[in-house]
């Protein structure tokens, strides 16, 4: 084993953290999984989960931190310099000598396209959109919550489901199939009981509620379809903004759709508005749904940061990796 070099990739999101250890040939040696890896949600919890996932993968691989030639962390919330001032001490405390931190959208982009440039849009627990142009310029649009211009992701659409049911119950919204689905999931017999219980005890809507949107949309529910369409329109605005900022309008590139709401739940409801906007803003671009787990992009990025070229053999071998379970969908 000492003649090989080893790489660690981490994908840290708002609801899960995935870790993957491989050798230079792309042979998977260890996998790890834990919860929230976004320090903006809870820095101490994120540090604990990042460490736990990495250690699980290293233990499976029978390796230690010092054996890793390069570790690459694709982290939700790695957006600004103030974030990196928090994240660097967390990663350094884990004991890796050579590492890189980047936003999780960039490992999604790397996992989804063979080109060295393009755009990635994430819709998982939260939303984000980033891109890189052929000159190497990078731009991020969003990723900072509703107050700062974003809309949606599982951590917001669950609230949209809940409030739509309340609005249908009190007469402000049309009836919706989300009502019986939500009552069954949360264990209430009536909306009134749910309403009062949540008010009286300041309960939080579970993240898993977002999956009801897709179930209701499948049955043609107008309220659910409108919410999903709005999510697509909002993401399309981010994609167009990044396209224009990076001057990609006349360039052939991929827009990689990542995050469980786009890759697991959507059947065109979110994707269609993005396609329509892209036809106008960048007619040579292609919309690609990420099929690989984003953590694969983190490992490939670790290899490249260490000076390796990811060969077709390595790429093919790792793309055969069985994906991690996803929490939302």
QUIRA-V416152 format. One record per residue. N is the residue number from 1. RES is the residue in one letter. SS is DSSP state (alpha for helix, beta for strand, coil for the rest). PHI is phi as a letter, one per 40 degrees, with the letter a starting at -180 (999 if undefined). Layout:
BEGIN
n:N res:RES ss:SS phi:PHI
n:N res:RES ss:SS phi:PHI
END
This chain:
BEGIN
n:1 res:X ss:coil phi:999
n:2 res:X ss:coil phi:c
n:3 res:X ss:coil phi:c
n:4 res:X ss:coil phi:b
n:5 res:X ss:coil phi:b
n:6 res:X ss:beta phi:b
n:7 res:X ss:beta phi:b
n:8 res:X ss:beta phi:b
n:9 res:X ss:beta phi:b
n:10 res:X ss:beta phi:b
n:11 res:X ss:beta phi:b
n:12 res:X ss:beta phi:b
n:13 res:X ss:coil phi:b
n:14 res:X ss:coil phi:c
n:15 res:X ss:coil phi:b
n:16 res:X ss:coil phi:a
n:17 res:X ss:beta phi:b
n:18 res:X ss:beta phi:b
n:19 res:X ss:beta phi:b
n:20 res:X ss:beta phi:a
n:21 res:X ss:beta phi:b
n:22 res:X ss:beta phi:b
n:23 res:X ss:beta phi:c
n:24 res:X ss:coil phi:c
n:25 res:X ss:coil phi:c
n:26 res:X ss:coil phi:g
n:27 res:X ss:coil phi:c
n:28 res:X ss:beta phi:c
n:29 res:X ss:beta phi:b
n:30 res:X ss:beta phi:a
n:31 res:X ss:beta phi:b
n:32 res:X ss:beta phi:b
n:33 res:X ss:beta phi:a
n:34 res:X ss:beta phi:a
n:35 res:X ss:coil phi:c
n:36 res:X ss:coil phi:d
n:37 res:X ss:coil phi:b
n:38 res:X ss:coil phi:b
n:39 res:X ss:coil phi:c
n:40 res:X ss:coil phi:c
n:41 res:X ss:coil phi:c
n:42 res:X ss:coil phi:a
n:43 res:X ss:alpha phi:c
n:44 res:X ss:alpha phi:c
n:45 res:X ss:alpha phi:c
n:46 res:X ss:alpha phi:c
n:47 res:X ss:alpha phi:c
n:48 res:X ss:alpha phi:c
n:49 res:X ss:alpha phi:c
n:50 res:X ss:alpha phi:c
n:51 res:X ss:alpha phi:c
n:52 res:X ss:alpha phi:c
n:53 res:X ss:alpha phi:c
n:54 res:X ss:alpha phi:c
n:55 res:X ss:alpha phi:c
n:56 res:X ss:alpha phi:c
n:57 res:X ss:alpha phi:c
n:58 res:X ss:alpha phi:c
n:59 res:X ss:alpha phi:c
n:60 res:X ss:alpha phi:c
n:61 res:X ss:alpha phi:c
n:62 res:X ss:coil phi:f
n:63 res:X ss:coil phi:b
n:64 res:X ss:coil phi:b
n:65 res:X ss:alpha phi:d
n:66 res:X ss:alpha phi:c
n:67 res:X ss:alpha phi:c
n:68 res:X ss:beta phi:c
n:69 res:X ss:beta phi:c
n:70 res:X ss:beta phi:a
n:71 res:X ss:beta phi:b
n:72 res:X ss:beta phi:b
n:73 res:X ss:beta phi:b
n:74 res:X ss:beta phi:c
n:75 res:X ss:beta phi:b
n:76 res:X ss:coil phi:c
n:77 res:X ss:coil phi:g
n:78 res:X ss:coil phi:c
n:79 res:X ss:coil phi:b
n:80 res:X ss:coil phi:b
n:81 res:X ss:alpha phi:d
n:82 res:X ss:alpha phi:c
n:83 res:X ss:alpha phi:c
n:84 res:X ss:alpha phi:c
n:85 res:X ss:alpha phi:c
n:86 res:X ss:alpha phi:c
n:87 res:X ss:alpha phi:c
n:88 res:X ss:alpha phi:d
n:89 res:X ss:alpha phi:c
n:90 res:X ss:alpha phi:c
n:91 res:X ss:alpha phi:c
n:92 res:X ss:alpha phi:c
n:93 res:X ss:alpha phi:c
n:94 res:X ss:coil phi:c
n:95 res:X ss:coil phi:g
n:96 res:X ss:coil phi:c
n:97 res:X ss:coil phi:c
n:98 res:X ss:coil phi:b
n:99 res:X ss:beta phi:a
n:100 res:X ss:beta phi:b
n:101 res:X ss:beta phi:b
n:102 res:X ss:beta phi:a
n:103 res:X ss:beta phi:c
n:104 res:X ss:alpha phi:c
n:105 res:X ss:alpha phi:c
n:106 res:X ss:alpha phi:c
n:107 res:X ss:alpha phi:c
n:108 res:X ss:alpha phi:c
n:109 res:X ss:alpha phi:c
n:110 res:X ss:alpha phi:c
n:111 res:X ss:alpha phi:c
n:112 res:X ss:alpha phi:b
n:113 res:X ss:coil phi:a
n:114 res:X ss:coil phi:c
n:115 res:X ss:coil phi:c
n:116 res:X ss:coil phi:c
n:117 res:X ss:coil phi:a
n:118 res:X ss:beta phi:i
n:119 res:X ss:beta phi:b
n:120 res:X ss:beta phi:b
n:121 res:X ss:beta phi:b
n:122 res:X ss:beta phi:b
n:123 res:X ss:beta phi:b
n:124 res:X ss:coil phi:b
n:125 res:X ss:coil phi:c
n:126 res:X ss:coil phi:b
n:127 res:X ss:beta phi:b
n:128 res:X ss:beta phi:a
n:129 res:X ss:beta phi:a
n:130 res:X ss:beta phi:b
n:131 res:X ss:beta phi:a
n:132 res:X ss:beta phi:b
n:133 res:X ss:coil phi:c
n:134 res:X ss:coil phi:d
n:135 res:X ss:coil phi:c
n:136 res:X ss:coil phi:g
n:137 res:X ss:coil phi:c
n:138 res:X ss:beta phi:b
n:139 res:X ss:beta phi:a
n:140 res:X ss:beta phi:b
n:141 res:X ss:beta phi:b
n:142 res:X ss:coil phi:g
n:143 res:X ss:coil phi:h
n:144 res:X ss:coil phi:b
n:145 res:X ss:coil phi:g
n:146 res:X ss:alpha phi:d
n:147 res:X ss:alpha phi:d
n:148 res:X ss:alpha phi:b
n:149 res:X ss:coil phi:h
n:150 res:X ss:coil phi:c
n:151 res:X ss:coil phi:a
n:152 res:X ss:coil phi:g
n:153 res:X ss:coil phi:g
n:154 res:X ss:alpha phi:d
n:155 res:X ss:alpha phi:c
n:156 res:X ss:alpha phi:b
n:157 res:X ss:alpha phi:c
n:158 res:X ss:alpha phi:c
n:159 res:X ss:alpha phi:c
n:160 res:X ss:alpha phi:c
n:161 res:X ss:alpha phi:c
n:162 res:X ss:alpha phi:c
n:163 res:X ss:alpha phi:c
n:164 res:X ss:alpha phi:c
n:165 res:X ss:alpha phi:c
n:166 res:X ss:alpha phi:c
n:167 res:X ss:alpha phi:c
n:168 res:X ss:alpha phi:c
n:169 res:X ss:alpha phi:c
n:170 res:X ss:alpha phi:c
n:171 res:X ss:coil phi:g
n:172 res:X ss:coil phi:c
n:173 res:X ss:coil phi:b
n:174 res:X ss:coil phi:c
n:175 res:X ss:coil phi:d
n:176 res:X ss:coil phi:a
n:177 res:X ss:coil phi:c
n:178 res:X ss:alpha phi:c
n:179 res:X ss:alpha phi:c
n:180 res:X ss:alpha phi:c
n:181 res:X ss:alpha phi:c
n:182 res:X ss:alpha phi:c
n:183 res:X ss:alpha phi:c
n:184 res:X ss:alpha phi:c
n:185 res:X ss:alpha phi:c
n:186 res:X ss:alpha phi:c
n:187 res:X ss:coil phi:g
n:188 res:X ss:coil phi:b
n:189 res:X ss:coil phi:c
n:190 res:X ss:coil phi:b
n:191 res:X ss:alpha phi:c
n:192 res:X ss:alpha phi:d
n:193 res:X ss:alpha phi:c
n:194 res:X ss:alpha phi:c
n:195 res:X ss:alpha phi:d
n:196 res:X ss:alpha phi:c
n:197 res:X ss:alpha phi:c
n:198 res:X ss:alpha phi:c
n:199 res:X ss:alpha phi:c
n:200 res:X ss:alpha phi:c
n:201 res:X ss:alpha phi:b
n:202 res:X ss:coil phi:f
n:203 res:X ss:coil phi:c
n:204 res:X ss:coil phi:b
n:205 res:X ss:coil phi:c
n:206 res:X ss:coil phi:c
n:207 res:X ss:alpha phi:c
n:208 res:X ss:alpha phi:c
n:209 res:X ss:alpha phi:d
n:210 res:X ss:alpha phi:d
n:211 res:X ss:alpha phi:c
n:212 res:X ss:alpha phi:c
n:213 res:X ss:alpha phi:d
n:214 res:X ss:alpha phi:c
n:215 res:X ss:alpha phi:c
n:216 res:X ss:alpha phi:c
n:217 res:X ss:alpha phi:c
n:218 res:X ss:alpha phi:d
n:219 res:X ss:coil phi:c
n:220 res:X ss:coil phi:g
n:221 res:X ss:coil phi:c
n:222 res:X ss:alpha phi:c
n:223 res:X ss:alpha phi:c
n:224 res:X ss:alpha phi:c
n:225 res:X ss:alpha phi:c
n:226 res:X ss:alpha phi:c
n:227 res:X ss:alpha phi:c
n:228 res:X ss:alpha phi:c
n:229 res:X ss:alpha phi:c
n:230 res:X ss:alpha phi:c
n:231 res:X ss:alpha phi:c
n:232 res:X ss:alpha phi:c
n:233 res:X ss:alpha phi:c
n:234 res:X ss:alpha phi:c
n:235 res:X ss:alpha phi:c
n:236 res:X ss:alpha phi:c
n:237 res:X ss:alpha phi:c
n:238 res:X ss:alpha phi:c
n:239 res:X ss:alpha phi:c
n:240 res:X ss:alpha phi:c
n:241 res:X ss:alpha phi:c
n:242 res:X ss:alpha phi:c
n:243 res:X ss:alpha phi:d
n:244 res:X ss:alpha phi:c
n:245 res:X ss:alpha phi:c
n:246 res:X ss:coil phi:c
n:247 res:X ss:coil phi:g
n:248 res:X ss:coil phi:c
n:249 res:X ss:coil phi:d
n:250 res:X ss:coil phi:b
n:251 res:X ss:coil phi:b
n:252 res:X ss:coil phi:c
n:253 res:X ss:coil phi:a
n:254 res:X ss:beta phi:b
n:255 res:X ss:beta phi:b
n:256 res:X ss:beta phi:c
n:257 res:X ss:beta phi:c
n:258 res:X ss:beta phi:b
n:259 res:X ss:coil phi:g
n:260 res:X ss:alpha phi:c
n:261 res:X ss:alpha phi:c
n:262 res:X ss:alpha phi:c
n:263 res:X ss:alpha phi:c
n:264 res:X ss:alpha phi:b
n:265 res:X ss:alpha phi:c
n:266 res:X ss:coil phi:c
n:267 res:X ss:coil phi:b
n:268 res:X ss:coil phi:h
n:269 res:X ss:coil phi:c
n:270 res:X ss:coil phi:c
n:271 res:X ss:alpha phi:c
n:272 res:X ss:alpha phi:d
n:273 res:X ss:alpha phi:c
n:274 res:X ss:alpha phi:c
n:275 res:X ss:alpha phi:d
n:276 res:X ss:alpha phi:c
n:277 res:X ss:alpha phi:c
n:278 res:X ss:alpha phi:c
n:279 res:X ss:alpha phi:d
n:280 res:X ss:alpha phi:c
n:281 res:X ss:alpha phi:c
n:282 res:X ss:coil phi:a
n:283 res:X ss:coil phi:c
n:284 res:X ss:coil phi:c
n:285 res:X ss:coil phi:c
n:286 res:X ss:beta phi:b
n:287 res:X ss:beta phi:c
n:288 res:X ss:beta phi:b
n:289 res:X ss:beta phi:c
n:290 res:X ss:coil phi:c
n:291 res:X ss:coil phi:b
n:292 res:X ss:coil phi:c
n:293 res:X ss:coil phi:c
n:294 res:X ss:alpha phi:d
n:295 res:X ss:alpha phi:c
n:296 res:X ss:alpha phi:c
n:297 res:X ss:alpha phi:c
n:298 res:X ss:alpha phi:c
n:299 res:X ss:alpha phi:c
n:300 res:X ss:alpha phi:c
n:301 res:X ss:alpha phi:c
n:302 res:X ss:alpha phi:c
n:303 res:X ss:alpha phi:c
n:304 res:X ss:alpha phi:c
n:305 res:X ss:alpha phi:c
n:306 res:X ss:coil phi:c
n:307 res:X ss:coil phi:g
n:308 res:X ss:coil phi:c
n:309 res:X ss:coil phi:b
n:310 res:X ss:coil phi:c
n:311 res:X ss:coil phi:c
n:312 res:X ss:alpha phi:c
n:313 res:X ss:alpha phi:c
n:314 res:X ss:alpha phi:c
n:315 res:X ss:alpha phi:d
n:316 res:X ss:alpha phi:c
n:317 res:X ss:alpha phi:c
n:318 res:X ss:alpha phi:c
n:319 res:X ss:alpha phi:c
n:320 res:X ss:coil phi:c
n:321 res:X ss:coil phi:c
n:322 res:X ss:coil phi:c
n:323 res:X ss:coil phi:c
n:324 res:X ss:coil phi:c
n:325 res:X ss:coil phi:c
n:326 res:X ss:coil phi:b
n:327 res:X ss:coil phi:c
n:328 res:X ss:coil phi:c
n:329 res:X ss:coil phi:b
END
